[in-house]
Amino acid sequence: MTKNEDDLQGRGESRTEETLEVREPETALKALEEEKEKADRYLTNWQRAEADLMNLKRRSEVERNETTMFANSGLVLDLLPVLDDLERALENAGEDIRGNPWVDGVALIYRKLKTVLENRGLAEIEAEGEEFDPAVHEAVMCVEGEDGKVMGVIRKGYKFRDRVLRPAMVYVGQEKSAEPS
């Protein structure tokens, strides 16, 4: 007995059968090709899964940033009627009460509120004289005037960080149609 056979017997193993299968070269090449194809599939699937994970992380980050950025839009939307009311009150203040300290105080409050909201991302939508755009204007009536132009504003519209928060309520010009003869 050789030393290797003694070692095998000492561990309770014997070398009665060959454990390695002897293959023909063609069979071995075919098996190798199959394993390469399987490895390529695994690599492709792994790369696809990694790309999906990266896309998910990127989308999650964008959504998180948008959520943070637009978290205050509900509060700003609720404050717009207050801003409108202050503006109407100042516009309708009679000449006899202008210059009173409390009217000046209301004007100061209006300017402060508007400045705070603008600093947070609020912007007024320009409407009068502009081409009617249904994405930012809400037409409530048509009047005689240049076709498709905003002729007047009933209620101001606002954007919050480039998103329409409230469309401007406007009346739109419409050319007078000629009467049939």
HUFEN-V655201 format. One line per field, one symbol per residue. psi: psi as a letter, one per 30 degrees, with the letter a starting at -180 (. if undefined). burial: I if it has 24 or more other ideal C-beta (glycine too) atoms within 12 Angstrom, else O. A space follows every 10 residues. Layout:
psi = ???
burial = ???
//
This chain:
psi = kleeeeeeef ggllhekkfk kklleeeeee eeeeeeeeee eeeeeeeeee eeeeeeeeee eeeeeeeeeg egeeeeeffe eeeeeeeeee egkleffkfk eeeeeeeeee eeeeeeeeff gkkkkkekfl kkjfffkjkf lklkakkgkj flkekklkkj hgkkeklkjl kkkkkkkkkk .
burial = OOOOOOOOOO OOOOOOOOOO OOOOOOOOOO OOOOOOOOOO OOOOOOOOOO OOOOOOOOOO OOOOOOOOOO OOIOOIOOII OOIIOIIOOI OOOOOOOOOO OOOOOIOOOI OOIIOOIOOO OIIIIOIIOO OIOOOIIIIO OOOOOOOOII IIIOIIIIII OOOOIIIIII IIIOOOOOOO O
//
